[in-house]
Amino acid sequence: MNPPLLSRPAVQRIAAPLAVGVVLLVIWQAVCTLMAVPDYLVPAPTVIIRALVEDWQMLSDALWVTLRITLLAFALSIVLGCAAAFLFVQSRVIEASLFPYAILLQVTPVAAIAPLIIIWVKDPTMALVICATMVAVFPIISNTVLGLRSVNPGLLNLFRVNHASKWDTLVRLRIPSALPYFFGGLRISCGLALIGAVVAEFVAGTGGTSAGLAYQILQAGFALNIPRLFAALFLITLSGVLLFGAMVLATRLALSHWHESEL
């Protein structure tokens, strides 16, 4: 006999947070209505939705600019992060020599060096992509290196006994073992790429046709158009949730048939 629909884990993972979100929105709307909170302080959800509809053309164009920077930075982070991880695992000396510089990218505030990158790189979009990449690349490097080194010793000895080449060991043992760690890094990196893009846009302050959501937030704040500000924040948050959900889906598709974390 099949279990009730609401008792299924897959349904609960979706229904439970949606129910909590709906309850919080209802409470938010009720408080703003009953206490007559001005829109320039905290707008009600209905006011934010109205601003989102009225300013959709402008906000959607800005959303595409921010998403383009985010996706480019995320893709570049994957390429650079994997290349660096494969380089680090070739030798402990190489890892000890270069890994501290990867950490340096992680701990350096992007807001502090973004003005320099914007000055050095003439193309504004590429400058923002570089800033976002600096924020997003470290989790991929760290997790992939950890995964490539977290190999079952018994299986590694089996490959050595059978005189497997370094290439065969890498492709058939180390990479499959590293995939769960790699996808864990992707879940972190996709959100950091979005954060890096938004922070870089705040620092750059670019407007015109290349204005992203961060610029729209700044402009809405200067004009005290708080509903539009909240609408832009909602789009950023929704983008981050969708990116994370896409990485969860990619993890499930890649690992669900063989790895115990997704079985």
C-alpha angles and dihedrals in degrees: 000000000000117000119246114278095247092051094060112106094225091054093044092054089059103031098046098057091040090054092050090048093051091049092050091049091050091050091047092051092046094050093048092048099043095043094040092230110192116246091234089063106038117346119212118248091253090055091050091050090050091051090048091054096043095047096034096119093054095040094046091052089050091047091055091051092052093043092050091054090045095050094045091050091046093050091047090049091054093051096045094039095052092044091051092046093051089048093050095052093055092075138005088221092056091048093048090048100047108024094078088061090054088053088050089060090052098049097041110097108240090212089063097053101030092088090056093048091048089052094046097044112058097197107079094206093051091047091054091046090054091050092050091046091055089057097044105040102072099069090054092049094045097044095043093050090049091049095048090052095043095082123147105257092216092055091045090053089048091056090048093049089053090050094241115181122243089254093053091046090050097046100037101034117013099043095048089047091050097049097089090050091045093053089047088056090050091055090055096039097052091059092044090051089056092046091048091050093050094046091048090050090051090053095043094045091199116176138175120061092342095056114134130197093275090060090049089052091052092048093046090050092051091049093043088237092148097167090059089046091054091045090055090047089051091054091050091049093046090050091053092049092049092048091051091047090051090053091049089052092048090050091051093048093049100042108023095093099052117007121086093223091069102030 
